[in-house]
Amino acid sequence: MNRSIYKTSIFILLVVTSLFAEEGTKLIAWKPIPDANGYQIQIKEKSGKLVLDKKINTPYHSIEELPSGIYVVRTAPLNLFKKPAVWSNWKDLEIIISEPPQIVKEVEKPIILPKTESNQEKIISPVTIQGEHFLDATKVDLSKKDVQLPIVSKEVKSSERIELKVDTTDAISGPYDLTVTNPYQKPKVVKNFVQVEEQKTDSNMDPKLSTKDNLEEIKKNERVKSNLDHTDQSSKSMNTAKQNSIPKSQDPSNIPTKQSTNVATNKQKITLPKGKPFRDYSYEEMLVFLETDVAVNCKNTKIPALTLSECHKTYVILNFSSEDNQSVFEFYKLVSENETNRISAYRYFSNHCDPKFRPAMERMELQWKNRTNLDPEERQSLAEELPKFRACTR
């Protein structure tokens, strides 16, 4: 038997595959070699430990007994003396168990993703998918009919959580279905998983003024209200209600970035505590933190520096490497002018309440006291989420 024929054939024809059927046997298989008198297969762990070394008669072999993991494999056709004629190169082999994916939807309403009226600035929104049986090979799609939302990145954090970053800049408003597919499994579809909505603009903001000017005007109004409160106790409640309904900015990304040095005369200056977890901050301390945690190298956004991973000219990438980071970002949304963002933050904190994020609780309680100033949709959302937040024992 010609050794060179074996060598040519094995390098061209060897195909290693792993089969992930819901039912059946896990196999690796390769195309048969003409005139071979059987085959020898060897599989090693990445550490180099040989876990399989066997002579067989077929161009395939069961790997049912091997646990999930990363391996390398090689095969050789056997000659007339049942000796390996030539070995193939070692090839990577990943053994995974593919099961139908399951999706856990924390709320019945869709996740709201914002878009702007102008396409001059990109909008990149984080989306978390929770469920079971997620793999690195899991495919994710957000679409309606023939329209797909661009997914900038997908990161499988665990078998139970996938983190997406979705570009909604040019997206068509409306609901989108989620489709999650594992290899050799039927897709799992969740209707109306996300909804793209245009961010509302604030008619009280003067478009001719800069963001800084608008913020100064807001602060000025707040100081006026505080002085009125100081002189008339009966008007204090009314002014507090109005103050809490004052928009922080025209856009959630424009929360004040400088700590005010001219605080209301009847209030003690607030300093940030050292070594205190964010979840134990007071509402007022958290506001001061947002005003001071400025990303100086990211001039196009006022998103807290803590929650930024990357800064680009027209968009930013968020950093949710810890729950603290995401909770700070959600609080940032909670005090924003945008109603959609506030509603989204209500839902987040009612579902991520162990431990409770004190500044969010104080803010939501304050919103509830002044609920008559809220639109019906936001008032309804707060009425649903705040009791869950209060009663959370997780």
C-alpha positions as a Markdown table, in Angstrom:
| # | Residue | x | y | z |
|---|---|---|---|---|
| 1 | Met | 0.0 | 0.0 | 0.0 |
| 2 | Asn | 1.4 | 3.4 | -1.0 |
| 3 | Arg | 2.2 | 5.6 | 2.0 |
| 4 | Ser | 2.0 | 8.8 | 0.0 |
| 5 | Ile | -1.5 | 8.0 | -1.1 |
| 6 | Tyr | -2.5 | 7.7 | 2.5 |
| 7 | Lys | -0.8 | 11.0 | 3.4 |
| 8 | Thr | -2.6 | 12.9 | 0.6 |
| 9 | Ser | -5.9 | 11.4 | 1.3 |
| 10 | Ile | -5.9 | 11.9 | 5.1 |
| 11 | Phe | -5.0 | 15.6 | 4.9 |
| 12 | Ile | -7.6 | 16.3 | 2.3 |
| 13 | Leu | -10.4 | 14.1 | 3.5 |
| 14 | Leu | -10.2 | 14.2 | 7.3 |
| 15 | Val | -13.2 | 16.1 | 8.6 |
| 16 | Val | -13.8 | 16.1 | 12.4 |
| 17 | Thr | -17.3 | 17.0 | 13.5 |
| 18 | Ser | -19.2 | 16.9 | 16.7 |
| 19 | Leu | -22.9 | 16.0 | 16.6 |
| 20 | Phe | -25.3 | 17.7 | 19.1 |
| 21 | Ala | -28.6 | 15.9 | 18.5 |
| 22 | Glu | -31.4 | 16.1 | 21.0 |
| 23 | Glu | -31.6 | 12.4 | 20.6 |
| 24 | Gly | -29.0 | 10.0 | 19.3 |
| 25 | Thr | -25.3 | 9.3 | 19.8 |
| 26 | Lys | -22.5 | 11.9 | 19.9 |
| 27 | Leu | -20.0 | 11.0 | 17.2 |
| 28 | Ile | -16.9 | 12.2 | 15.5 |
| 29 | Ala | -16.7 | 11.3 | 11.8 |
| 30 | Trp | -14.4 | 11.6 | 8.8 |
| 31 | Lys | -14.5 | 10.6 | 5.2 |
| 32 | Pro | -13.3 | 7.1 | 4.6 |
| 33 | Ile | -9.9 | 6.4 | 3.2 |
| 34 | Pro | -9.7 | 4.0 | 0.2 |
| 35 | Asp | -8.0 | 0.7 | 0.9 |
| 36 | Ala | -7.7 | 1.4 | 4.6 |
| 37 | Asn | -7.7 | -1.7 | 6.8 |
| 38 | Gly | -9.4 | 0.2 | 9.6 |
| 39 | Tyr | -8.4 | 3.3 | 11.6 |
| 40 | Gln | -6.8 | 4.3 | 14.8 |
| 41 | Ile | -8.1 | 7.3 | 16.7 |
| 42 | Gln | -6.5 | 9.2 | 19.5 |
| 43 | Ile | -8.0 | 12.0 | 21.7 |
| 44 | Lys | -6.2 | 14.1 | 24.2 |
| 45 | Glu | -7.3 | 16.6 | 26.7 |
| 46 | Lys | -5.8 | 20.1 | 26.4 |
| 47 | Ser | -3.4 | 19.2 | 29.2 |
| 48 | Gly | -1.9 | 16.5 | 26.9 |
| 49 | Lys | -3.5 | 13.6 | 28.8 |
| 50 | Leu | -4.5 | 10.8 | 26.3 |
| 51 | Val | -8.1 | 9.8 | 27.0 |
| 52 | Leu | -8.7 | 7.6 | 24.0 |
| 53 | Asp | -6.4 | 5.5 | 21.9 |
| 54 | Lys | -8.3 | 2.8 | 19.9 |
| 55 | Lys | -8.2 | 0.9 | 16.6 |
| 56 | Ile | -11.6 | 0.7 | 14.9 |
| 57 | Asn | -13.1 | -0.6 | 11.7 |
| 58 | Thr | -15.3 | 2.4 | 10.9 |
| 59 | Pro | -14.6 | 6.1 | 9.8 |
| 60 | Tyr | -16.4 | 7.3 | 12.9 |
| 61 | His | -16.4 | 6.7 | 16.6 |
| 62 | Ser | -18.7 | 7.4 | 19.5 |
| 63 | Ile | -17.6 | 10.1 | 22.1 |
| 64 | Glu | -20.6 | 9.5 | 24.3 |
| 65 | Glu | -18.4 | 8.7 | 27.3 |
| 66 | Leu | -16.4 | 11.9 | 27.1 |
| 67 | Pro | -17.6 | 14.8 | 29.2 |
| 68 | Ser | -18.1 | 18.3 | 27.8 |
| 69 | Gly | -14.8 | 20.1 | 27.2 |
| 70 | Ile | -12.0 | 21.0 | 24.8 |
| 71 | Tyr | -9.9 | 18.2 | 23.3 |
| 72 | Val | -7.6 | 17.5 | 20.3 |
| 73 | Val | -8.1 | 14.5 | 18.1 |
| 74 | Arg | -6.2 | 12.8 | 15.3 |
| 75 | Thr | -6.7 | 9.7 | 13.2 |
| 76 | Ala | -4.7 | 7.4 | 11.0 |
| 77 | Pro | -5.7 | 4.7 | 8.4 |
| 78 | Leu | -4.3 | 1.3 | 9.1 |
| 79 | Asn | -2.1 | -0.7 | 6.6 |
| 80 | Leu | -2.2 | -4.4 | 5.9 |
| 81 | Phe | -0.3 | -5.0 | 9.2 |
| 82 | Lys | -2.9 | -3.0 | 11.2 |
| 83 | Lys | -0.3 | -0.3 | 11.8 |
| 84 | Pro | -0.9 | 3.4 | 11.3 |
| 85 | Ala | 0.1 | 4.4 | 7.8 |
| 86 | Val | 0.3 | 8.2 | 8.5 |
| 87 | Trp | -1.3 | 10.3 | 11.2 |
| 88 | Ser | -3.3 | 13.4 | 10.6 |
| 89 | Asn | -2.5 | 16.7 | 12.3 |
| 90 | Trp | -4.1 | 17.2 | 15.7 |
| 91 | Lys | -7.4 | 19.0 | 15.4 |
| 92 | Asp | -9.4 | 20.8 | 18.0 |
| 93 | Leu | -12.5 | 19.2 | 19.2 |
| 94 | Glu | -15.1 | 20.8 | 21.4 |
| 95 | Ile | -17.7 | 18.5 | 23.0 |
| 96 | Ile | -20.8 | 20.3 | 24.0 |
| 97 | Ile | -24.3 | 19.2 | 25.0 |
| 98 | Ser | -26.9 | 21.2 | 23.0 |
| 99 | Glu | -30.3 | 21.4 | 24.5 |
| 100 | Pro | -33.3 | 23.5 | 23.6 |
| 101 | Pro | -32.7 | 27.0 | 25.0 |
| 102 | Gln | -35.1 | 28.3 | 27.7 |
| 103 | Ile | -35.9 | 32.0 | 28.2 |
| 104 | Val | -36.9 | 33.6 | 31.5 |
| 105 | Lys | -38.7 | 36.9 | 31.0 |
| 106 | Glu | -38.7 | 38.9 | 34.2 |
| 107 | Val | -41.5 | 41.2 | 33.2 |
| 108 | Glu | -44.5 | 40.7 | 30.9 |
| 109 | Lys | -43.9 | 44.1 | 29.2 |
| 110 | Pro | -41.2 | 44.4 | 26.5 |
| 111 | Ile | -37.8 | 45.8 | 27.3 |
| 112 | Ile | -37.8 | 49.4 | 26.1 |
| 113 | Leu | -34.9 | 50.4 | 23.8 |
| 114 | Pro | -34.5 | 54.1 | 23.0 |
| 115 | Lys | -33.9 | 55.8 | 19.7 |
| 116 | Thr | -33.5 | 59.5 | 18.8 |
| 117 | Glu | -35.2 | 61.6 | 16.3 |
| 118 | Ser | -31.8 | 62.4 | 14.8 |
| 119 | Asn | -29.4 | 59.8 | 13.4 |
| 120 | Gln | -26.3 | 62.0 | 14.2 |
| 121 | Glu | -25.5 | 60.0 | 17.3 |
| 122 | Lys | -25.5 | 56.3 | 17.7 |
| 123 | Ile | -27.7 | 54.7 | 20.4 |
| 124 | Ile | -26.2 | 51.5 | 21.8 |
| 125 | Ser | -28.5 | 49.7 | 24.3 |
| 126 | Pro | -27.7 | 46.8 | 26.6 |
| 127 | Val | -30.1 | 43.8 | 26.6 |
| 128 | Thr | -29.9 | 40.9 | 29.0 |
| 129 | Ile | -31.3 | 37.5 | 28.1 |
| 130 | Gln | -31.8 | 35.2 | 31.1 |
| 131 | Gly | -32.7 | 31.5 | 30.8 |
| 132 | Glu | -31.0 | 28.1 | 30.5 |
| 133 | His | -28.8 | 26.0 | 28.2 |
| 134 | Phe | -27.0 | 28.9 | 26.6 |
| 135 | Leu | -23.7 | 28.1 | 24.7 |
| 136 | Asp | -21.0 | 30.1 | 23.0 |
| 137 | Ala | -22.5 | 28.7 | 19.8 |
| 138 | Thr | -26.0 | 30.0 | 20.6 |
| 139 | Lys | -27.4 | 32.3 | 18.0 |
| 140 | Val | -29.5 | 35.3 | 18.9 |
| 141 | Asp | -31.8 | 37.4 | 16.7 |
| 142 | Leu | -34.0 | 40.4 | 17.4 |
| 143 | Ser | -36.4 | 41.0 | 14.5 |
| 144 | Lys | -39.9 | 41.7 | 13.2 |
| 145 | Lys | -40.9 | 40.3 | 9.9 |
| 146 | Asp | -37.9 | 40.9 | 7.7 |
| 147 | Val | -36.4 | 43.7 | 9.8 |
| 148 | Gln | -33.5 | 42.9 | 12.2 |
| 149 | Leu | -32.0 | 45.0 | 15.0 |
| 150 | Pro | -28.2 | 45.2 | 14.6 |
| 151 | Ile | -26.5 | 43.3 | 17.4 |
| 152 | Val | -23.1 | 45.0 | 18.0 |
| 153 | Ser | -21.9 | 42.4 | 20.4 |
| 154 | Lys | -23.0 | 39.2 | 22.1 |
| 155 | Glu | -21.3 | 37.8 | 25.2 |
| 156 | Val | -22.4 | 34.5 | 26.8 |
| 157 | Lys | -21.8 | 35.2 | 30.5 |
| 158 | Ser | -22.9 | 31.8 | 31.6 |
| 159 | Ser | -25.3 | 29.0 | 30.6 |
| 160 | Glu | -28.1 | 31.2 | 32.1 |
| 161 | Arg | -27.2 | 34.7 | 30.9 |
| 162 | Ile | -26.4 | 36.4 | 27.6 |
| 163 | Glu | -25.5 | 40.1 | 27.3 |
| 164 | Leu | -26.2 | 41.9 | 24.1 |
| 165 | Lys | -25.4 | 45.4 | 22.9 |
| 166 | Val | -28.0 | 46.5 | 20.3 |
| 167 | Asp | -27.7 | 49.4 | 17.9 |
| 168 | Thr | -31.1 | 51.2 | 17.7 |
| 169 | Thr | -29.9 | 54.3 | 15.8 |
| 170 | Asp | -31.7 | 53.6 | 12.6 |
| 171 | Ala | -34.2 | 51.1 | 14.0 |
| 172 | Ile | -37.9 | 51.2 | 13.1 |
| 173 | Ser | -40.0 | 51.9 | 16.1 |
| 174 | Gly | -42.1 | 49.1 | 17.5 |
| 175 | Pro | -41.9 | 45.6 | 19.0 |
| 176 | Tyr | -39.3 | 43.0 | 18.1 |
| 177 | Asp | -39.3 | 39.2 | 18.7 |
| 178 | Leu | -36.4 | 37.4 | 20.3 |
| 179 | Thr | -35.1 | 34.2 | 18.6 |
| 180 | Val | -32.5 | 32.1 | 20.4 |
| 181 | Thr | -31.2 | 29.0 | 18.6 |
| 182 | Asn | -28.8 | 26.2 | 19.8 |
| 183 | Pro | -27.0 | 23.9 | 17.4 |
| 184 | Tyr | -29.3 | 21.2 | 16.1 |
| 185 | Gln | -32.3 | 22.4 | 18.2 |
| 186 | Lys | -35.5 | 24.2 | 17.3 |
| 187 | Pro | -35.4 | 28.0 | 17.8 |
| 188 | Lys | -37.0 | 29.4 | 20.9 |
| 189 | Val | -39.0 | 32.5 | 20.0 |
| 190 | Val | -40.3 | 35.1 | 22.5 |
| 191 | Lys | -42.8 | 37.6 | 21.0 |
| 192 | Asn | -42.4 | 41.3 | 21.7 |
| 193 | Phe | -39.3 | 40.8 | 23.8 |
| 194 | Val | -38.0 | 44.4 | 23.1 |
| 195 | Gln | -39.7 | 47.6 | 21.9 |
| 196 | Val | -37.9 | 50.5 | 20.2 |
| 197 | Glu | -39.3 | 53.9 | 21.1 |
| 198 | Glu | -38.3 | 57.4 | 20.3 |
| 199 | Gln | -37.0 | 59.4 | 23.2 |
| 200 | Lys | -39.4 | 62.1 | 24.2 |
| 201 | Thr | -38.1 | 65.7 | 24.2 |
| 202 | Asp | -38.9 | 68.2 | 26.9 |
| 203 | Ser | -40.8 | 71.2 | 25.8 |
| 204 | Asn | -39.6 | 73.2 | 28.8 |
| 205 | Met | -36.0 | 73.0 | 27.6 |
| 206 | Asp | -34.9 | 75.8 | 25.3 |
| 207 | Pro | -33.2 | 74.3 | 22.2 |
| 208 | Lys | -31.4 | 77.6 | 21.7 |
| 209 | Leu | -29.5 | 77.2 | 25.0 |
| 210 | Ser | -26.6 | 74.9 | 25.5 |
| 211 | Thr | -27.0 | 71.9 | 27.8 |
| 212 | Lys | -24.9 | 73.7 | 30.5 |
| 213 | Asp | -27.2 | 76.8 | 30.3 |
| 214 | Asn | -30.3 | 74.6 | 30.6 |
| 215 | Leu | -28.8 | 72.8 | 33.7 |
| 216 | Glu | -28.0 | 76.1 | 35.3 |
| 217 | Glu | -31.5 | 77.3 | 34.7 |
| 218 | Ile | -32.8 | 74.1 | 36.4 |
| 219 | Lys | -30.6 | 74.6 | 39.4 |
| 220 | Lys | -31.7 | 78.2 | 39.6 |
| 221 | Asn | -35.3 | 77.2 | 39.7 |
| 222 | Glu | -34.5 | 74.6 | 42.4 |
| 223 | Arg | -32.9 | 77.2 | 44.6 |
| 224 | Val | -35.9 | 79.5 | 44.2 |
| 225 | Lys | -38.2 | 76.7 | 45.2 |
| 226 | Ser | -36.0 | 75.9 | 48.2 |
| 227 | Asn | -36.2 | 79.5 | 49.4 |
| 228 | Leu | -39.9 | 79.5 | 49.1 |
| 229 | Asp | -40.0 | 76.3 | 51.1 |
| 230 | His | -38.0 | 77.9 | 53.8 |
| 231 | Thr | -40.5 | 80.7 | 54.2 |
| 232 | Asp | -43.8 | 78.8 | 53.9 |
| 233 | Gln | -44.1 | 75.3 | 55.3 |
| 234 | Ser | -47.5 | 74.8 | 53.6 |
| 235 | Ser | -46.0 | 75.5 | 50.2 |
| 236 | Lys | -43.1 | 73.1 | 50.9 |
| 237 | Ser | -44.9 | 70.0 | 49.8 |
| 238 | Met | -46.1 | 71.6 | 46.7 |
| 239 | Asn | -42.7 | 72.9 | 45.8 |
| 240 | Thr | -41.1 | 69.5 | 46.6 |
| 241 | Ala | -43.6 | 67.9 | 44.2 |
| 242 | Lys | -42.7 | 70.4 | 41.5 |
| 243 | Gln | -39.0 | 70.0 | 42.1 |
| 244 | Asn | -39.1 | 66.2 | 41.7 |
| 245 | Ser | -41.0 | 66.6 | 38.4 |
| 246 | Ile | -38.4 | 69.0 | 37.0 |
| 247 | Pro | -36.5 | 67.3 | 34.2 |
| 248 | Lys | -32.8 | 66.7 | 34.9 |
| 249 | Ser | -32.0 | 67.3 | 31.3 |
| 250 | Gln | -33.4 | 67.0 | 27.8 |
| 251 | Asp | -31.6 | 63.6 | 27.5 |
| 252 | Pro | -30.7 | 61.0 | 30.1 |
| 253 | Ser | -27.1 | 61.4 | 29.1 |
| 254 | Asn | -27.0 | 65.0 | 30.2 |
| 255 | Ile | -27.3 | 64.7 | 34.0 |
| 256 | Pro | -25.4 | 67.6 | 35.6 |
| 257 | Thr | -21.7 | 66.8 | 35.5 |
| 258 | Lys | -20.4 | 69.4 | 38.0 |
| 259 | Gln | -21.2 | 69.4 | 41.7 |
| 260 | Ser | -23.0 | 72.6 | 42.4 |
| 261 | Thr | -21.0 | 74.9 | 44.7 |
| 262 | Asn | -24.0 | 77.1 | 45.4 |
| 263 | Val | -26.3 | 74.7 | 47.2 |
| 264 | Ala | -29.6 | 75.9 | 48.5 |
| 265 | Thr | -29.0 | 78.0 | 51.6 |
| 266 | Asn | -31.2 | 75.9 | 53.9 |
| 267 | Lys | -29.4 | 72.7 | 53.1 |
| 268 | Gln | -26.1 | 71.4 | 54.5 |
| 269 | Lys | -23.4 | 70.7 | 51.9 |
| 270 | Ile | -23.2 | 66.9 | 51.1 |
| 271 | Thr | -19.9 | 65.2 | 50.9 |
| 272 | Leu | -19.3 | 61.7 | 49.5 |
| 273 | Pro | -18.7 | 59.0 | 52.1 |
| 274 | Lys | -15.4 | 57.0 | 51.8 |
| 275 | Gly | -15.5 | 53.2 | 51.6 |
| 276 | Lys | -19.3 | 53.1 | 51.6 |
| 277 | Pro | -21.0 | 50.7 | 49.2 |
| 278 | Phe | -23.1 | 52.4 | 46.5 |
| 279 | Arg | -26.1 | 50.5 | 47.6 |
| 280 | Asp | -25.9 | 52.2 | 51.1 |
| 281 | Tyr | -25.6 | 55.8 | 49.7 |
| 282 | Ser | -28.5 | 58.1 | 50.4 |
| 283 | Tyr | -30.5 | 59.5 | 47.5 |
| 284 | Glu | -28.7 | 62.9 | 47.9 |
| 285 | Glu | -25.3 | 61.3 | 48.1 |
| 286 | Met | -25.9 | 59.4 | 44.9 |
| 287 | Leu | -26.9 | 62.6 | 43.1 |
| 288 | Val | -23.7 | 64.2 | 44.2 |
| 289 | Phe | -21.7 | 61.2 | 43.0 |
| 290 | Leu | -23.4 | 61.4 | 39.5 |
| 291 | Glu | -22.4 | 65.1 | 39.3 |
| 292 | Thr | -18.8 | 64.4 | 40.3 |
| 293 | Asp | -18.1 | 61.1 | 38.4 |
| 294 | Val | -17.4 | 62.7 | 35.1 |
| 295 | Ala | -15.7 | 61.0 | 32.2 |
| 296 | Val | -13.4 | 63.8 | 31.3 |
| 297 | Asn | -12.1 | 61.9 | 28.2 |
| 298 | Cys | -15.5 | 61.3 | 26.9 |
| 299 | Lys | -17.0 | 64.7 | 26.1 |
| 300 | Asn | -20.0 | 63.5 | 24.1 |
| 301 | Thr | -21.8 | 62.0 | 27.0 |
| 302 | Lys | -22.6 | 62.7 | 30.7 |
| 303 | Ile | -23.0 | 59.0 | 31.6 |
| 304 | Pro | -21.1 | 58.3 | 34.8 |
| 305 | Ala | -17.5 | 57.3 | 34.2 |
| 306 | Leu | -17.9 | 54.2 | 36.4 |
| 307 | Thr | -20.3 | 52.7 | 33.9 |
| 308 | Leu | -18.3 | 53.4 | 30.7 |
| 309 | Ser | -16.1 | 50.8 | 29.0 |
| 310 | Glu | -15.3 | 52.5 | 25.7 |
| 311 | Cys | -15.9 | 56.1 | 24.5 |
| 312 | His | -16.2 | 56.8 | 20.8 |
| 313 | Lys | -17.0 | 60.0 | 18.9 |
| 314 | Thr | -20.7 | 59.1 | 18.3 |
| 315 | Tyr | -21.4 | 56.3 | 20.8 |
| 316 | Val | -20.2 | 54.7 | 24.0 |
| 317 | Ile | -19.9 | 51.1 | 25.2 |
| 318 | Leu | -21.2 | 50.5 | 28.7 |
| 319 | Asn | -19.3 | 48.5 | 31.4 |
| 320 | Phe | -21.5 | 46.2 | 33.4 |
| 321 | Ser | -18.7 | 44.0 | 34.8 |
| 322 | Ser | -20.2 | 44.3 | 38.2 |
| 323 | Glu | -23.8 | 44.6 | 39.6 |
| 324 | Asp | -22.7 | 47.9 | 41.2 |
| 325 | Asn | -21.9 | 49.4 | 37.7 |
| 326 | Gln | -25.3 | 48.5 | 36.3 |
| 327 | Ser | -27.1 | 49.6 | 39.4 |
| 328 | Val | -25.4 | 53.0 | 39.2 |
| 329 | Phe | -26.4 | 53.3 | 35.5 |
| 330 | Glu | -30.0 | 52.3 | 36.3 |
| 331 | Phe | -30.1 | 54.9 | 39.0 |
| 332 | Tyr | -28.8 | 57.4 | 36.4 |
| 333 | Lys | -31.8 | 56.4 | 34.3 |
| 334 | Leu | -34.1 | 56.7 | 37.3 |
| 335 | Val | -33.4 | 60.4 | 37.8 |
| 336 | Ser | -33.3 | 61.2 | 34.1 |
| 337 | Glu | -35.9 | 63.4 | 32.3 |
| 338 | Asn | -36.8 | 60.5 | 30.0 |
| 339 | Glu | -40.0 | 58.7 | 31.1 |
| 340 | Thr | -39.2 | 55.6 | 29.2 |
| 341 | Asn | -35.8 | 55.3 | 31.0 |
| 342 | Arg | -37.4 | 55.9 | 34.4 |
| 343 | Ile | -40.0 | 53.1 | 33.8 |
| 344 | Ser | -37.2 | 50.7 | 32.7 |
| 345 | Ala | -35.3 | 51.6 | 35.9 |
| 346 | Tyr | -38.3 | 50.9 | 38.1 |
| 347 | Arg | -38.5 | 47.4 | 36.6 |
| 348 | Tyr | -34.8 | 46.8 | 37.0 |
| 349 | Phe | -34.7 | 47.7 | 40.7 |
| 350 | Ser | -37.8 | 45.7 | 41.6 |
| 351 | Asn | -36.1 | 42.6 | 40.0 |
| 352 | His | -32.6 | 43.2 | 41.3 |
| 353 | Cys | -33.3 | 44.0 | 44.9 |
| 354 | Asp | -30.9 | 41.8 | 46.9 |
| 355 | Pro | -29.3 | 43.7 | 48.3 |
| 356 | Lys | -31.6 | 46.7 | 48.0 |
| 357 | Phe | -30.2 | 49.8 | 46.4 |
| 358 | Arg | -31.0 | 52.4 | 49.0 |
| 359 | Pro | -30.8 | 55.5 | 46.8 |
| 360 | Ala | -33.2 | 53.9 | 44.3 |
| 361 | Met | -35.6 | 53.1 | 47.0 |
| 362 | Glu | -35.6 | 56.6 | 48.4 |
| 363 | Arg | -36.0 | 58.1 | 44.9 |
| 364 | Met | -39.0 | 55.7 | 44.0 |
| 365 | Glu | -40.6 | 56.5 | 47.4 |
| 366 | Leu | -40.3 | 60.2 | 46.6 |
| 367 | Gln | -41.7 | 59.7 | 43.2 |
| 368 | Trp | -44.7 | 57.8 | 44.7 |
| 369 | Lys | -45.4 | 60.7 | 47.1 |
| 370 | Asn | -45.5 | 63.0 | 44.2 |
| 371 | Arg | -47.2 | 60.6 | 41.8 |
| 372 | Thr | -49.8 | 63.1 | 40.8 |
| 373 | Asn | -47.1 | 64.8 | 38.7 |
| 374 | Leu | -46.4 | 61.6 | 36.7 |
| 375 | Asp | -48.1 | 60.6 | 33.5 |
| 376 | Pro | -50.6 | 57.7 | 33.9 |
| 377 | Glu | -48.3 | 55.1 | 32.3 |
| 378 | Glu | -45.4 | 55.9 | 34.6 |
| 379 | Arg | -47.7 | 56.1 | 37.6 |
| 380 | Gln | -49.0 | 52.7 | 36.8 |
| 381 | Ser | -45.5 | 51.2 | 36.4 |
| 382 | Leu | -44.4 | 52.7 | 39.7 |
| 383 | Ala | -47.5 | 51.4 | 41.4 |
| 384 | Glu | -46.6 | 47.9 | 40.2 |
| 385 | Glu | -42.8 | 47.9 | 40.8 |
| 386 | Leu | -42.5 | 49.8 | 44.1 |
| 387 | Pro | -44.4 | 47.3 | 46.2 |
| 388 | Lys | -42.3 | 44.5 | 44.8 |
| 389 | Phe | -39.2 | 46.5 | 45.6 |
| 390 | Arg | -40.4 | 47.2 | 49.2 |
| 391 | Ala | -41.3 | 43.6 | 49.8 |
| 392 | Cys | -38.3 | 42.0 | 48.2 |
| 393 | Thr | -36.8 | 39.3 | 50.4 |
| 394 | Arg | -34.4 | 37.7 | 47.9 |
